[in-house]
Amino acid sequence: MLLAACLGAVVGLILALTGAGGAIVAVPLLIFVLHWDVAHAAPVALLAVAVSASAGAAMGLRMGIVRYRAAALMASFGSLVTPLGVMTAHQLPPTPLALVFSAVLGHVAWRLFRQTRVSEDTPSSPALATPCRLNQDTGRFNWTAPCVRALSTAGILTGFLSGLLGVGGGFLIVPSLRRATDLPMNSVIATSLMVITLVSGVAVSVSAWSGHVDWTVALPFAGGAVVAMLAGRVVAARLAGPRLQQGFAVLAGAVAIALAIRTASSW
């Protein structure tokens, strides 16, 4: 339990300093340190992510920057396919699943490295190309078929990967919201955290119902993550920056390569 809390603290500290998805770090930690496979590590990682993301989502709701209707739409579609992801994870052999996870981790590392070289305030696409645009009079989205299609597709992908690999899905949700909407970055992140909270909660519930959650590890792991994340926010403003993000991206890429090599050698 103490080891689990320490591992969770590592995840929470990295989450506070970099804003990166906690499960992307949590799953490899559980694989390398506790020698678990992806299917067993995924719900434990998601529990820590869900609890941590809920704190950020609550802050966003108080500030009024969460687009809760968009978040509910994405989470609803994501929750429909999350059980399919969980079931697939326990049907697939551990080795191919670990290789898939290492590929996803490598992709996230590459995207994160590239994002540090582009201003977050720079629109990802021209304003006229965004399907979900805010009505300046009401402050709400003008809901259109392309808007619903874009958000629901992102939600489905997020839900499936959350159940399959135990990833929160922020690496999918944030770019999707930036492409599909004209929201400012703080609103994009807050809305993403709400989607992550809801979808991760469903994935953990499905795994718990099927008896695939080791609570003796999951609870101290989640507790350590939350405590370290809250503590890390105190120093985050001083340390956070492009260099730190790039460093984390390089670390994530190295972990992806190490996981792929370790998995391939044991195949």
N, C-alpha and C positions, 0 to 999 in steps of 0.2 A: 504493500500500500504506500509506503514511504517512497519507494522507487517510482511508482505510478504518479504520485504527487509531484516529484521532481521533474519527471518527463513532461507532465502537464505544464509545469512552471516554465519550462523551456519554450513550449508552444505559445503560452500566453505572452511571454516577454517578446518573442519574435513578432507576434501579432501586434503588440502595442507599438513596437519600434518601426515596423515596416508596413503594417496594414495588410500584409499578405494573408492568404487563406490559411487558417490554422490547420485544417485537415491535411493540406499538402505537406506540412511538416510532421504532423502527428502520426500519420500512417507509417512513413518510413521509420520513425523513432520506435514505434511498437514492433515493427518488423525486425529491425536490427538489434534492439536491446532485449525485447522479450521473446524474440524468435516466433512471432505470430505470423499468420498469413494475412493477406489483404482482407479476406471475408470476415475474419474475426476482429481485425484492427479497425475496420471501417465504422461500426456503430459506436465504439468507444471514442474514436476521433470526432465523430459527428455530435456526440453528446457535448463534448467540450466546445465545439464550434457553435452549437445551438445556444448554449448558455451564454457564451461570450458575445455572439451576434445579437442576442436579445437585449443585452445592455445597451449596445449601440443603437439598435432600432428604437428602444424606449426613449433614448435621448433625442433621436430624430423626430419622434412623434411629438415630444414636448416642444420642440423647436418649430414644428409645423412644416418640416421639409420632406417628410415621407409621403410619397404618392401611394397612399394605401390601396386605392382601387387597382392601380397597375400592379402593385405587389400581390394583392389578393388574386388577381387574374393569373399571374405567372405561377404563384404557389398552388393554385387550384389545379392547373394543368400538370404541374410538376408532381403534385401529390398523387395524381392518377397513375403515373408510371413508376413512381418510387418503389412500390412493392415488386414490380417486375424486375427492377434493377437489383433489389435485395435477393430475390429468388434466383436470378441469373448468376449472381456472385457465388451463391452456395451450390450451384450446379456446375460451374466451370472448374476445371482443375486449378490448383493454386498457382502453378508456374505461368500459364498464359495470362492469368489475371494480374500477376505481379508485373509481367512485361507490359501489359496495357497501362498499368498505373505508372510505370517508369516513363512510358512514352508521353502520357498526359503531363507528368511532372516536368519533363523536358520541355514540352510545349509551353507550359506556364512560365518556366524560367526564361525562355526566350522572349516571350511577350513582355514579361516584367522588365527585362533588360532593355528592350526597345522603348517601353513606355517612359523610362527615365530620361530618354533623350528627346522626348516630345512634351511640350507643355500640356498639362491636364486641362487647361482652359481652352485649348485649341479644338474647335469642333471636329468630330471625326468625319463628318460629311456635310455638304452644303445644307443650309436650313430648309430649302425647298424640297430636299430629298428625304427629309425625316418624316416617316408616316405618322408619328405621334407628336402633335404640336400643341403647346399650351394656348388656351384662349386667353388673351390678355385682359378681357373683361371679367371673366369668371375665375381665372387662375387654375382652371381644370383642363384636362386633355379634350381635344375634339376627337371623340372616338369614331374611328373609321374601320372598315374591314382590313385594310393593310396594317393598321395599328394593332388591332386585336391579333392578327395573324403573326406579326413579328414578335409580340410579347408572349403569346402562347407557345410559339415554337421554342423560344429561349427557355420558357418554363419547363417544357417537356424534356429538353436536353439536360437541363439542370437536375430535374427530378430523377431521370434515369441514371446519370452519373453519380448522383448522391447515393442512391441505393446500391449501385454497382461497386463503386470505389471508395465511398466514404468521404468524398470531397464536398465542401460546402457549395461550390459552384460560383463563387464570386468572380472567378476568372472568365466565366461565361456571361454572367448577368451584367457586370459593369460594362464590358464592351458592347453588349446587346442594347443596353439602355442608352449608351452614348450614340450608337448608330441610329436607333429607332426613335429617339426623343430629342427635344431641345432643352432638356433639364440642365441646370448647373451641376457641377461636379459634386457638391456637397449633398444635393438631393439625390443624385444617382447612387452615391455610396450608401446613404441612409435607406433608400428604397431597396437596394441590394441586400442590406443587412436584414431587413424585414423578410424578404423572400427566403434568405438563407435560414433564418430562424424557423419559419414555418415548414419548409421542405425538410430540413434536417430533423426537426421534431417528428415529422411523420416517419422518416426513415428509421430513427431510433425506436419509435413505437412499434413499427413493423418487426424490427429485429428483436426487440424485447418480447413481443407477443410470440414469436417463433422460438424463443429461448436461446438467442445467439448473442446475448450481451453478458459479459463478465462484470457484474456490478462491483466486485471487490477491487477491480482495477478502474472501472469506468468512473465511479464517483470521486475517488481521490484524484484521478487524472483531470477530471473536469474542474474540481475545486482548485487544484494547483494552477490550472490555466487561467481561471478567472482572477485569482488573487494576484498572480504575476502580471496579468494584463492591466489590472487597475493600478498596480504599483509602477508598472512600466510607463504608464501615461504621464507620470510625474516628470520623467526624464526624456520622454519621446520628443518633445518640442525642441530640446537641445541637441539631440543626436540624429533625429530623422532627417533625411535628405536624399538627393539622387545617389550619392556615393554609397550610402547604406543600402539603398534599394538595389543598386548594382551588385553590391557584395552579397546580398541575400540571393539574387538571381544566379550568381555564379555558384553559390553554395547549393542551391536547389538543383542546378544543372549537374553538379558533381555527384549529388545524392542520386539523381536519376540514372547517371551512368553506372555508379556503384551498384545500385539495385538491379539494373539490367545485367551487369556482369555476374553478380552473385546468383541471380535467378537462372541465367543461361548455363552457368557452370554446374548447377545442381540438377539440371534437366536430364 
